[in-house]
Amino acid sequence: MTNTAETLEGGRRRTRPRVVPLPLLLPALLGLAFLVVPLIALLVRAPWRTLPDQLTSPEVWEALRLSLLCATAATALSLLLGVPLAWLLARTDFPGRGLVRSLVTLPLVLPPVVGGVALLLALGRNGVVGQWLDDWFGVTLPFTTAGVVVAETFVAMPFLVISVEGTLRAADPRYEEAATTLGASRFTAFRRVTLPLIAPGIAAGAVLAWARALGEFGATITFAGNFPGRTQTMPLSVYLALQTDPASAIALSLVLLAVSITVLAALRDRWLTAP
């Protein structure tokens, strides 16, 4: 009797061990418990009886409305800027491409508060770019709803770029080349051939970016502040409610948890594709 079982998945034969060594099983179970128990605790301690009243309060709906609006706007901005950037990284070869890719993915590992400080120094009223926006166009981004969108885009767009770039690298470039040999411009080939091919990757990246924007806290509170009705999103409301009304904080957390589960269910097997 063998210790492995062969299964056929996606046309590839894989082997899976039937007997898990105890030194691997115990840490694995502890790791699973470490990740799952806090979520179970959130469900156990949830104020289910008063939950409808908690979720129908005007403050919660205002924070939810603002969160959905800003996350959607941030995702749209990420699509507008991130898809061309992903194409540039995947389809062109230029000096310093590795450095550019590192800079694009830097917000993934950068502490969000540091990102918020960087945005203030760049786009604040006295910032490197912000002073010109204020002087020339009268545009002030910090501590505004637009500032929330900017902060969320900063932390969410790398998720979209990584997903789309990975999909572009997996797509066969010969279709684009065939379109160009038939007289189509590079942009027409991208719009009519490439975009339909990578649409699933774009959709997956957009969902990830939207979920990341919806849950953003550090960069938002640093760059946009915490003003009810203007910059107070759901994560900020959770933080504020935890200090005065823990039951309301748990209710808001359940909403964000439900959104996260929905995102995972929508993505299914379309997780981040390695570039």
C-alpha positions in Angstrom: 0.0 0.0 0.0 1.5 3.3 -1.1 1.6 6.5 1.0 0.5 8.7 -1.8 -2.6 9.1 -3.9 -2.6 10.4 -7.4 -5.3 12.8 -8.5 -5.9 14.5 -11.8 -6.4 18.3 -11.6 -6.5 20.6 -14.5 -4.9 17.9 -16.8 -1.9 17.5 -14.5 -1.2 14.5 -12.3 -0.3 15.4 -8.7 0.6 13.3 -5.7 -0.8 13.9 -2.3 0.4 12.2 0.9 -2.1 10.0 2.6 -0.3 9.9 5.9 0.6 13.3 7.4 3.6 13.2 9.7 2.8 14.2 13.3 5.5 16.9 13.4 3.8 18.6 10.5 0.2 17.9 11.5 0.4 19.6 14.9 1.9 22.9 13.8 -0.5 22.9 10.8 -3.5 22.5 13.2 -2.2 25.2 15.5 -1.7 27.5 12.6 -5.3 26.9 11.4 -6.6 27.5 14.9 -4.6 30.7 15.2 -6.3 32.0 12.1 -9.8 30.7 12.6 -10.4 31.1 16.4 -10.4 35.0 16.3 -13.1 34.9 13.6 -15.1 32.4 15.6 -14.8 34.6 18.7 -16.1 37.5 16.6 -19.2 35.5 15.7 -19.7 34.2 19.3 -19.5 37.6 20.9 -21.6 39.3 18.3 -24.6 41.1 19.7 -27.1 39.2 17.5 -30.2 40.5 19.3 -29.3 44.1 18.8 -27.5 43.6 15.5 -30.4 45.0 13.3 -30.5 48.2 15.4 -26.8 48.5 15.3 -26.6 48.1 11.5 -29.5 50.5 10.8 -28.2 53.4 12.7 -27.5 56.5 10.5 -23.8 56.6 11.5 -23.3 53.0 10.2 -25.1 53.6 7.0 -23.2 56.8 6.4 -19.9 55.1 7.0 -20.9 52.1 4.8 -22.1 54.5 2.0 -18.8 56.4 2.1 -16.8 53.2 2.2 -18.5 51.7 -0.8 -18.3 54.9 -2.8 -14.6 55.5 -2.1 -13.6 51.9 -2.6 -15.4 51.8 -6.0 -13.9 55.1 -7.1 -10.4 53.8 -6.0 -11.0 50.6 -8.0 -12.0 52.6 -11.1 -8.9 54.8 -10.7 -6.7 51.7 -10.2 -8.2 50.2 -13.4 -7.5 53.4 -15.4 -3.9 53.6 -14.3 -3.0 50.0 -13.3 -4.0 48.1 -16.4 -1.7 50.2 -18.7 1.0 49.9 -16.1 0.7 46.1 -16.0 0.8 46.0 -19.8 4.0 48.1 -19.7 5.6 45.7 -17.3 4.5 42.6 -19.0 4.8 43.4 -22.7 7.8 45.9 -23.0 11.4 45.7 -22.2 13.1 48.9 -20.9 16.0 49.7 -18.7 15.1 49.6 -15.0 12.0 47.5 -15.4 12.8 45.4 -12.4 13.2 48.6 -10.3 9.8 49.9 -11.6 8.2 46.6 -10.7 9.7 46.8 -7.2 8.4 50.4 -6.7 4.9 49.3 -7.9 4.7 46.5 -5.4 6.3 48.6 -2.6 2.9 49.6 -1.1 2.1 46.0 -0.5 4.8 45.8 2.2 5.0 49.4 3.2 3.2 50.2 6.5 0.0 52.0 5.6 0.7 54.8 8.0 4.0 55.4 6.3 2.1 55.5 3.0 -0.2 58.1 4.5 2.8 60.2 5.6 4.3 59.9 2.1 1.0 61.0 0.5 0.9 64.1 2.8 4.5 65.0 1.9 3.7 64.6 -1.8 0.1 65.8 -2.1 -0.4 67.9 1.0 -1.0 71.6 0.7 2.7 72.2 1.2 3.7 68.9 -0.5 6.0 68.4 -3.4 3.1 68.2 -5.8 0.3 69.4 -3.6 1.4 73.0 -3.4 1.2 73.3 -7.2 -2.3 71.7 -7.2 -3.4 74.2 -4.6 -1.8 77.2 -6.3 -2.7 76.4 -9.9 -6.1 74.6 -9.6 -7.2 75.3 -6.0 -7.3 71.5 -5.4 -6.7 70.3 -1.8 -6.7 66.6 -1.3 -5.8 65.9 2.4 -8.8 65.5 4.8 -11.3 65.3 2.0 -13.4 62.5 0.5 -11.1 62.7 -2.6 -8.2 62.2 -0.2 -9.8 58.9 0.9 -10.0 57.8 -2.7 -6.3 58.7 -3.3 -5.2 56.9 -0.1 -7.2 53.8 -1.0 -5.9 53.8 -4.6 -2.3 54.0 -3.3 -2.6 50.8 -1.3 -5.0 48.9 -3.6 -3.6 49.4 -7.1 -0.6 47.1 -6.6 -3.0 44.2 -6.2 -4.5 45.0 -9.5 -1.2 45.5 -11.3 0.2 42.2 -10.0 -2.9 40.2 -11.0 -3.1 41.8 -14.5 0.6 41.5 -15.2 0.5 37.8 -14.3 -2.4 37.3 -16.6 -0.7 39.1 -19.4 2.4 37.0 -19.0 0.3 33.9 -19.2 -1.5 35.1 -22.3 0.0 34.2 -25.7 1.4 37.5 -27.3 1.1 36.0 -30.8 -2.5 37.0 -31.0 -1.5 40.7 -30.5 1.3 40.2 -33.1 -1.1 38.7 -35.6 -3.4 41.7 -35.1 -0.6 44.1 -35.8 0.5 42.3 -38.9 -3.1 42.6 -40.2 -2.8 46.4 -39.9 -4.1 47.1 -36.4 -2.2 49.6 -34.2 -0.8 48.5 -31.0 -3.5 50.2 -29.1 -6.2 48.7 -31.2 -4.7 45.2 -30.7 -4.6 45.9 -27.0 -8.3 47.0 -27.0 -9.7 44.4 -29.3 -7.5 41.4 -28.7 -5.6 41.6 -25.4 -8.4 43.0 -23.1 -10.9 40.2 -23.9 -8.1 37.7 -23.3 -7.1 39.0 -19.9 -10.6 40.0 -18.8 -10.8 37.3 -16.0 -7.5 38.5 -14.6 -8.6 42.1 -14.7 -11.8 41.1 -12.9 -10.0 39.2 -10.2 -7.5 42.1 -9.7 -10.3 44.6 -9.5 -12.1 42.6 -6.8 -8.9 42.3 -4.8 -8.2 46.0 -5.2 -11.8 46.8 -4.2 -11.6 44.7 -1.1 -8.2 46.1 -0.1 -9.6 49.7 -0.6 -12.7 48.9 1.5 -10.5 47.7 4.4 -7.9 50.4 4.3 -7.2 52.2 7.6 -3.7 53.5 8.2 -3.1 55.6 5.0 -6.7 56.8 5.1 -6.6 58.1 8.7 -3.2 59.7 8.2 -3.9 61.4 4.9 -7.6 62.0 5.0 -8.4 62.1 8.7 -11.5 60.8 10.5 -14.4 63.1 9.9 -17.9 61.6 10.0 -19.7 61.9 6.7 -16.6 63.1 4.9 -13.7 60.7 5.5 -14.9 58.3 8.1 -15.0 54.9 6.4 -16.0 51.6 7.9 -12.6 50.6 9.3 -12.3 54.0 10.9 -15.8 53.7 12.4 -14.8 50.3 13.9 -11.7 51.9 15.5 -13.7 54.8 16.9 -16.6 52.6 18.1 -14.3 50.2 19.8 -13.4 52.9 22.3 -17.0 53.9 23.2 -19.4 51.2 22.0 -17.8 47.7 21.6 -21.1 46.2 20.4 -21.3 48.6 17.5 -17.6 47.9 16.7 -18.4 44.2 16.5 -21.4 44.8 14.3 -19.4 46.9 11.9 -16.6 44.2 11.9 -19.2 41.6 10.9 -20.1 43.6 7.9 -16.5 43.8 6.8 -16.1 40.1 7.5 -19.1 39.3 5.3 -17.7 41.4 2.5 -14.3 39.6 2.8 -16.0 36.2 2.6 -18.0 37.3 -0.4 -14.8 38.5 -2.1 -13.1 35.1 -1.5 -16.2 33.3 -2.8 -16.2 35.4 -5.9 -12.5 34.9 -6.6 -12.7 31.1 -6.2 -9.5 29.8 -7.8 -8.5 33.1 -9.4 -6.1 34.2 -6.6 -3.0 36.2 -7.3 -1.1 34.9 -10.3 2.6 35.1 -9.9 4.3 37.3 -12.5 
